[in-house]
Amino acid sequence: MTYISPARAAGDLPTYLPKIAPTDFFPGADRFGPPQGDPPIVPVYRGDQLQGFVFLNSDFANSVGYSGKPIHLLAGIDPKGVITGIKLVDHKEPIVLVGIPEARIIAAVNSLIGKDMKPVAMGAERPPQVDIVSGATVTVLVMGDSVVRAASKIIRSGRVGGGDGAAVSAALPSVIKTLDLEHSEVRDWESLVGDGSIRRLHLSIGDINEAFAKSGSAAAIQYPEPGEASETFIDLYVALVSAPTIGRSLLGEDGYRRLRDNLKPGQQAIVVLGNGPYSFKGSAYVRGGIFDRIEILQEGNSTRFRDRNHARLGAVDAVGAPEFKEIGLFVTPPEFTLDPTQPWQLQLLVQRSLGGRDKAFLTFDLSYALPDAYMRREQRTVTVPETAASPPSQASAATAPPVEADEPLWMRIWRSSTVSIGITAFMLAALTGIFFFQNLLVRRPVLYTWVRRSYLAFVLLWLGWYANAQLSVVNVVTFTNALVTGFRWEFFLAAPLIFILWAATAGGLLFWGRGPFCGWLCPFGALQELTNTAAKWLKVPQITVPWGLHERLWPIKYIIFLGLFGLSLYSVDMAERFAEVEPFKTAIILKFARGWPFVAYAVALLVIGLFIERFFCRYLCPLGAALAIPGRIRTFEWLRRWSECGSPCQRCAKECPVQSIHPEGHINVNECIYCMHCQELYYDDHRCPHMIQVRLKREKFAAMSSPTMRSGGKGPATVITAGGKPVGASATISPPPN
């Protein structure tokens, strides 16, 4: 699938229409009409009869999934507000690529088909819950929620849901409730719980086992929760702390003041507290930035919190408050408007492991309504959309929340990735220090070895397998294509770590060529080197490719790169498919959880690399070739050489891990990965012949200047050796054999 920038224009919806047919949403339909409104919806006709409309979920609701990129779905809705069809047209969700069939994801979301969204939009019914797919919880929930929220917004706008979709305006007098921000007091825990300022949901182990038994899932019944039925499973409390009295009581004066100063207009803050063995936070927010076990619902809208919306609290300040195992302070995201004066619900997702990867899920609601004491009333005239067939009620007109414009997606992603960005910046700063002070490091071989192996291990484990920040030749061809077709920064800023690594790599080309990335920052390169290091430790024989053959093999990667680059000028999608010559996606992004041909290819490269160090880097990597070409412009020469290097000494050339040193002694910067092994040898006076000569002369001079030698030979004689043989005053010092 082709990723389309989330910074959308009004004409983007029709670009998806050629991929679908009207019958995908309405049986018997034969054509699409022209787009209507902004954001657009497209009418669907059977002859001259209107069947309904098609809309794009991401035009109306936030649909950012696990990947940090929007999931684009087209959905059909009939004039009465019933969902008639859903079509996934574009996504970048890695969990779907890993091995969970896309058809299974679609089947889960298709459970919304046939649901009437009008009662949901008006707040008369709870939003329907899609079926959960084990292993793709966040992805499926985001897809379902975005379709429901988008349909609800369209209905509340009056464009759909009134029979013919015609909308007029109505001016209605109404009593408007608003949150009273001027009056507040500090109260104790008991009084806050007593009047409903704090709401509670207590579930015992017996309650959970009974609920799963009633769900009808035979598999879930086989795995009951351990413990006595009366024991607590979760004791959950929730409170709206943006209300001054509740906020001051639970957060303290200083805590509430900081919260109030940081809240933007329209934002609300909620405290969630929990005890018991079941965590309302779970662990998904650590991996993907989403708290998938709790959801806030109000009048057909819903949201889940991301890590950027969350702050940890150690305790609450209210007098008499119990201690809690978990406390979370959550701020509503900009795309979700929570009306504090109207009822809302916190929905708790309870999951049960079924022995393997499969899980069963249930939801429990904790309803919340702010006590009237925290509100004030005003008489206003409210203008609301009204359909010709069914005028809205006064209550629904007064409570329909406004739709706020989303901030740019890339800004939300960067704000939610501050920890990862900070770690990456520290890594790059450390690598810069290693390069600038390389002479101090390589003089200490043991320290150098452990620094390099530790750095590569961190790059593989954190940067690669955890953060999925693996650069690819696809980035190169995509960037080039963007320059030709219309460059947009938003596209590249949507992946912060990839953007930062590319910026650092581009800067490193000026100083050190391709070496910083290929030798230090590439997770797959780190995987190759670490596995080869283990192979050497296990005495796996190493193969030295003859220089003549080696010199003819390394151009292959340049041919591959030029082929992909030329193909991208014809079709970027086709170039991306052929870019599977890189095993990066299989080995790093998907951690080998992929189809067997891809896994077999990646494993084969690693197995060859056990015998020929960095085999893929040397001969096949198109990204290395792409970086080597501009790497020729590097301004500085940091790698030192002696005049004897290459003639007669060949030690560095023979020990170079990637054979980037020519027999005549010069280093080929196109092939050098800047591992610094040659610099380690450069200063070693026990392995470098030049430095051995220097050391022996120094030791001889020290011996000649010793008191024993000055005393005319009395005393013990000093024997200086080179290569295991005594060296006299007139001895010829020869370097050890290479």
N, C-alpha and C positions, 0 to 999 in steps of 0.2 A: 504494500500500500504506500501511497505517496503522502508524506506529511505536509499539511498546509498550515501556514503560519496562523497562530491564534489571533493575531491582530486582524480581524475580519472586516471586510467591506460589505456593503449592502448587497452586492451582486454575487457573493460567494455561494449562497445556497443553490442558485441555478447551475453552478458548475458541477454539482453532484448528480443532477437529474439525469444526464445521459447514462449513468451507471445503473439506473433503476427503471422500472416500468410502473405505470399507474396501477396495474393490477397487483403490485406488491403490497398495496395499501387498501385498495377498494376493488373487490371482484367486479368484473365487467367494465371498469373504467377504461377510457381509451385515450385520454389526453390530459396534459397539464395546461393550466392557464398561466397568464403572466403573473409574476410575483406581486404581492400586495403589501403595502405598509413598510415600516422600518422598526424593528427587524422584519424581514420579509417572511410571509407565509405564501405557499403556492396552492391555488385552488386546483382540484382534480374533478374532471367532468366525465360523464357518460353521455355522449351526444351533447345536448345543451343542458343536461340536468347536473346540478352541483352535487357531488358525492361527499366532499369534505375538503380538508386541507392537509398539506405536508409542511412540516417545519423542521428546522435544524436545532437540536437540543442546545448546542453551544452558543447559539445566537441569543438565547434567553436565560440560560442558567450556567453556573460554573460547572464544568465537566472535567476538571483536571484529575487524572487518575494516578495510579501508582508510579507511572513513569515520569510524572511531573509535566506531562503534555495533555492537551484536551483529547477526549474521546468523542468523535463526531458520529452522531446517529441521526438518521432521518426517521421521523415518526408521522403516522397518519392519524388524524382526528376528525371525526364526523361533525356535522353542524350541531349535534346535541352535546358534544364534549366527550365522546367515547373514543378511546384509543383503538385504532383499527389495524395497525401494522407498525413494525419497527425494523429498521435496516441499519446495520453497522457499516459505515462507509469509510472510516479512516481512524486508525489508532496506532499508538506506539507502546502498548502495554507489553512489557517483557514477559509477564506471567502467562500471557496468552501464547506467546511464541515459544515458551519453554516446553510445552508438551500438552497443556490442557487444550483440547480441541476448541476451535472458535465456535463450532456448532453448539457445543455445550454451554458456552457463555451466552450465545444468542437465545438458546432455548430457555435459559433462566430469565433473561430480560423479557422474553415473549410472554411471560406470565402476566404482564401488564395489559396484553391485548384483550379487549372486551371490557376493560375497567372504565366506569363512568367517572370522569375527572371533575364534573361540575360540583357534586357534593363535597369533594375534597377541596376544590378551589374556594368554596364558600365557607369552609371550616366545619361543615356538618358531619364529615366523616374523616377518619384517619387516612393518611396516605397509604396506598397499598404497598406491601413489602414484596420485593422480588425474591425468588428462590436463591438461596446461597449456594455457591459452588466452592467446595472445599479447595483451598489453595489459591483462590482468586477472590477472596472476600471483598477486599477494597475495590477491586476493579468492577465487580458486579454491582456492589452497592452504589458506587458513583454513577454507573450507567443508569440504573433504575431511578435513583434520586433525581438525576438531571432531566430525565424524560418527564417525571411527575411534576417537578418544579416548573419546567418550561410550559407544559400543558396548563398548569394552574395559572401561570401568569397570562397566558393567551386568553383563557376564559375570563379572568378578572378584568382584562382590558376591554372585554365586550366584543372582541373580534370573532370569537367562536363561543357556542354554548347557548345561543338564544334562538336557534332555529335557522335564521337566515344570515346571521352574523352582522346585520346592520346595527350600528351603534349610534346612539344619540346621547346627549348630556342631560342630566337631571340635577337640579339644585335642591338639596334636602336640608332642612334644619335638623340639627343633631346636638346632643350633649356629648362633648368630647372629654374623655378622661386623659389626663396627663400625669406623669410621674412628678410628685412634689419634691423638688430638689432643695427647697429652702428650709423645711422643717425636719429635724432629726434629733434623736436621743440615743443614748447607749443603754442597751437592755441585756439581760442575762439569757443564758441558753434556754432555760425552762420556759420563759415567757415567749421567746421567739418560736420555739416548737409549738407552744400552746396555741398561738393565734394563726399558725400557718405560714409564718414568715420563713420557716424552715420546714420542708416536707420530707417525709421518710418513706422508704420502701425496704421492708424487711422480708427476706426470703430464707427459709430454712432448707436444709438438705431434703427433708420430706416434701416441701413445696416443689422443689426442682424435679425430684424423681416422679412425683405425681403428674407434673406438667408434661414431662417427656412421655410418660405412660399414656396420657390423654392425646398426645400428638399423633399416635398411631404408628410411630416409627419402631418397627421390631428391632432394628439394629441398635437404636438409642436405648431401648429398654434393657438390652443385654449388658449395658455398661453404666450401672447406677453410680451415683456419687457415694464415695466411702463415708462412713460415719453414721451416727445416730440421726434419726429423722428429725429430732428436735434441735439439733445443732445448727448454728447459723451458717448459711452459705454465703450471703452478703447482706450487710446492713448499710443501706445507702441513704444519704441525705443530700438535699440540693437546696440552694438559696440564691436569690437574686441580689448580689452585693452591690450592684449599681444603685440600688435604693439606699439613700444616705443612712437611715437608721440601721439597716441590716449590715451595710458595709462597715460602718464605724464599730458596730458591736462585734463582728467576726474578724475583721482585719486590723482593728486598732486605729487610732487616729492617724498615725503616720502611714500605715498601709493603705487606708482609704484615700488619704490625700494623694499619694502617688498614683493610685488607680484612677482617681478622678482626673488628675492632670494628664494622664496618658490616653484616656478614652477619647475617641473621635466622636463627632456628632452622629447620633443614631446608633452608636455601639452600646451594648449592654455587657455586663460581667456576671458570671455565674460561678459559684463555688460548689464543687462536688466533693463529698466526703464519704469514705468507705471503710468498713471493717469486715473481717471474715476472710476465708481462704480464696474467694474469687475476686480477682482484680478488675475494677471497672476500666482501668487504663489498658491492660493487656500489654502486648509487646510490639504490635504492628507499628505503633507510632515511632518506635526507635528505628525501624527499618525503612518505613516509607513516609513518615511524617504525619500519619493519620491515626487518630484514636477511633478504631473501628467498633468498639464495644458500646459507645454511647452516641446518641443522636438527639438533636433538639428538633422538635416538630411544632409548627404553629400554622393553622389555617392552610394546610396543603403544602406549605414550604418546609424544608428540612435542611439541616446542615450537620456535618461532622467536623470536629475540630482537628486542626493540624498542630504540629508542635510549635509553630510560630504563634498560635493563639493561646498557648498554655504557659503557666508559671507554677512552680512548685511552692507549696506552703508547708512549713514545719508543724504548725499548730494554729488553732483559732483562739482569739482573745476573749471570747464571751465567757463570763463567769459561770462556772458549773459545766462547761463543755467537756465531754469525754475525750480521751485520746483516740486518734484515728490512725489506722495503718496507712491510708492514702488520702491525700488532700490535693485537689487540683483547682487552680483558679483559671477560668477560661473566659476569653473575650470573643464575642461573636465576630465572625469575619465580615469584611465589607460587603460581600455579595449576599448576605443574609440579614434581613431586617427583623429583629425581634421586638414586637410591641409589648412593653412591660405591663401595660394595663389590661391585656387580654390573656386568657388562659393559654398555657403551652404545656408540652409534655417532654420529659426526658425519657427516651426509650433505651433500655438496657438490653444488649445482645448477649445471651448466654450460650456458650458453645460447649459441646461435649465431644471428646475424642472417641472415635469408634474403633480404636485399636491400631489403625494404620494412619494413612494420610486423611481418610475421610472423617468428616465431623458432622454433627447434627446441631441445629440452631433453633433457639426460641427467643422471643422478645417479650419484655415486661415493661409496662408503662408506669411512670411516676408523674402524675399530673401536678401542675403548679399553677396557682392563681395568687397574684399579689393581693394582700389584704387592702381593703378600701382605705384604711387609715393612711396609707402611703401615697394616695392619689388625690388630685383635686379635679373639679369638674368645670368645664367652660361651655357656654352655648355658642355654637358656630354654624355657619351654613357651608355644607360640603358639596362640591360638584363632583359627580362620579359618572363613569360610563354606564349606560343603560341599554340593554338590547330591546328591540322593538317588541319581541315576543314575550319577554319576561322581565319587568322592571326589578331592580335589586331591592332587597330589604334595607331598611334604615340601618340595621345592625351591621350588615355586610358592607354597606357603603362606608360606615365609619371605621371599620376595622381593617379594610384592605390596606396592606402595607405598601408604601411606595417602592418602586424598583430603582435601585441605585446602580450607577455605572461601575463596572469592575475596573480596578486599576490594571495596568498592563500585566500580562501574565508573567513576563520575565522578572518584573519587580517582586511579585509575590514569591516566585521561586527562589530568587536570591535572598529575600528576607527569611524564607524558611530554611535556608541552607547555610546559615551563618557559621555553625560549628564546622561543617565540612569545608567551607571556604577558608576558615581560620587554620584548620589542620593542613590543608593544601598549601596555603601561604607559608606556613612554618616549614613544611617539607622543602619548598622551593628555596626558602632562605637558607636552610641547612645545606642544600646542594650547592648553592652559590658560594657559601663559606668553604665547602670542601674543595671547590674548583679554585677559588682565589688563594687558598692556603694549602694547595696540593703538595708543595715541596716539603712542608712540615709533616704532612700525613704520610707520604710515601717513604720517608726516612725511617718510619716505624712500621715494618712489614706486618707484624702481628696485629697492631691496631688498625692498620689500613684494611687488612683482610676482614676483620670483624665489623668494621664500619661499613664496608661495602656489602657484605652478606646481610647485615641487619637492615640496611637501607633497602636492598632488593626485596627482602622478606616483607617489609612494611608496604612497599609498593605493590607487591603481589596480593597480600592479604587485605589491606585496607583500600588502597587506591583502585585496585582491580576488582577483586571478588566482592568487596563490600560496597564501595562507592560507584563501581562500574564506569570508572573514568578511563577508558581505553580509547586512545586516538585511533583513527582508521583512515585509510586512503579515501573512504567515502566522504569524509569531511573535506578533503582536498577537492574532489570533483564537485561536491555540492557548493563549496565556496566559489569555485570558478564559474559554475553555472549561474550562481546568484549574481555575480558581477556582470554576466551577459544579459540575464533576463530581468534584472531589477533587484538591486541589493537592498536588504532590510536587516538592520541590526537585530531586531527582535527575534529573528529566526535563530541566530547564533547565540544570543544572550539567554535563550531558554534553557541552556545546559551550562550552569555556572562553572563546574569543574572542567568541563571540556574546553570552555572558552578561556579559562585561566591557563590551562595547560598549553593551549595553542599559542597564547600570548607569550608564555615563558619560552616555549620552543622556538618561536620566531625570534625572540631576543637572543636566545642561546646560539642561533645560527650565526650571528654576527661575531660571537666570541669563540665558540668551540665547534661550530659545524653541527652535524647531526648527532654528535656524541651525547649531549645531555639527555635527549629523549631516548635514543636507541639503547644507550648503555646504562641509563639510570632510571628513567621514568616510564618505560614501557612495561606494563604488567606481564605481557606474554614473553618479552625478552627476559624478564626476571625469572619467570617460570622455567624457561629453557636453561638459563645459567645455573639456577639452584638445583634442578634435577641433574644436570651434568656434573655439578660439584659432588652431589651424592653418589653418582656413578663412579667418579674417580676415587672417592673414598672406599667404594666397594670393589675397587680394582678392575672395573670394566675397561677393557682395552680401548685406547683412543686412536682414531684413524687420522693420519695427517694426509690431506689431499695434496697430491703432487702440484707444484707451483704452476706448471703449464696448464693442467686441467682446471685448477682453481681460478686462474686468470680468465679462462673461457666460460666458467660457470657464473661468475658474479654479474655479468651483463644481463642474465636472464631476468633479474628483478626490474631492470630498467625497461626491458621489452614488455614485461607485464604491466608496469605503470603506464607506459605510453599507450598500450592497447586499451587499458581502462579509461585513460584520459580521452583518447579519441572516441571511444564508445560513448562516453558521457556527453560529448557534443551532439550525438545523435539521440541518445535516450539515457537520462540519469537513472531511471528505474532499472534499465537493463544493466547499466554499469554497476549498480548496487548489487544486483544478483550475481554478476561475475566477480564482484569483490569478495565473494566467499572463498577465494583463494587465500584470503587472510583467515586464519583460524581464531581470530580474536573474539568474535561473537560467541563461538562454541565454547572455547576454553575459559574465557574471562567473563563475558557478560552473562552467559547462560550456565556457566560452571558445569559444562559437559551434559547438562540435562536437555538433550536434543535428539533428533533422529540419528539412527546408527551410522549412516554414511558420513555425516558431519563429524560425529565423535570419532569414528575410525580414522578419518583424515587428520584430525588434530592430534590424536594419540600417535599415529604413525610418524608425524613430524617430531613429536617429543621423543619417541623411541630412537629415531635416527639421531636426534640431538644428544642422546646418551653416548654415542660413539664419535660424532662430529659436532663439536661445541657450537651452539647457535647456528645450526644448519639452515633453518628458515631465514634468519636474519642475513646470512651471507648471500644466499642464492635466490630466494623467492619473494622477499618482502617488498611489495610495491610502495608501502609507506616509507620505508628506508630509502628507496630510490628517489621518491618525491622530495625527501628532506636533503638527500645528498646533493641534488642539483643546485639549489640555492646555497647549500652549505659551503660551496667553493668560494663564496664571497667573504668568508670569515676574515676579520681584520687582524687578529692577533695570533701569534704562534706560541703556544704554551708548552708544547712537548719538546723537551730538550734531547739533543743527540750529541755523541762524541764523534770526533773525526774518524775513529776506528769503526764506527757502526756501519755494517755492511761490507766493509773491506778492512781487515779480514774477518771481523767478528760477525757472527750470524745468530747470536744467542737470542736477542729480542725478537728477531724475525721468526725463529723457530718456536718461541714461547708465546707469541701473540695469539690470543684466544680465537680471533677471527681471521688471522693471516692477512692483516692489513699493511704489513711492512714488507716492502719489496726486497729481493735479495741484495740489491745494491745499497740498501739501508734507509731509503726515504719512506716516510709514512704516507700512505694513500688516504687523504682526509675523507674521500668519498666512502671508504669502507671502515674507517676508524670509529669505534664506539666509545672511545675515551674511558676505557676501563682503568687506565693509569698503570697497568702492569709493567709496561716498558719503563715508566718513570720510577717504579719501585726498583727495577733492576739497575737503572741508571745510577742510583746512589748506593747500591749494595756492594761493599768492598769484599765480599766473599763469592759473588756470582758474576759480576760485571768484570771482564778482563782488564779494562782500563782502570777501574777502581781498585782491582787487586794490585796492579802495578803501583798505583799511588800508595796503597796501604803498605806494601812491602818496602818501598823506598822510605816511607815514614818510619817504619819499625827498624829498618837498618840504620837510619840516621840516629834514632833514639838509642840503639844498641852501641853505636860507635861513640856516642856522647856519654855513655854510662860510666860510672867510676871504675868499674872492672876493666873496661877497655882502656881507660886513661892510665891505669896503674901498670901497664906493660904486660897485660895478659895474666896477672895473678888473680886467683879466684876462679869461681865457676864460669865456664864458657857459656855464651848465649848462642843458641842455635836458632836460626831463622829458616823457616821452611816455606816452600811454594810448591804446591801440588804434591806434598808429602816428601820432598827431597830437600836435603840441607842446602842452604844458599850461602856461599862465601862472599868475600869482598869482590871477587872477580867473576862470580857466577852470573850466567845469563838467565834472566827471569822470563819464563814463558807462561802464557795463560793456559789454564786447564783446557782440555778438549771440549768442544761445543757439544 
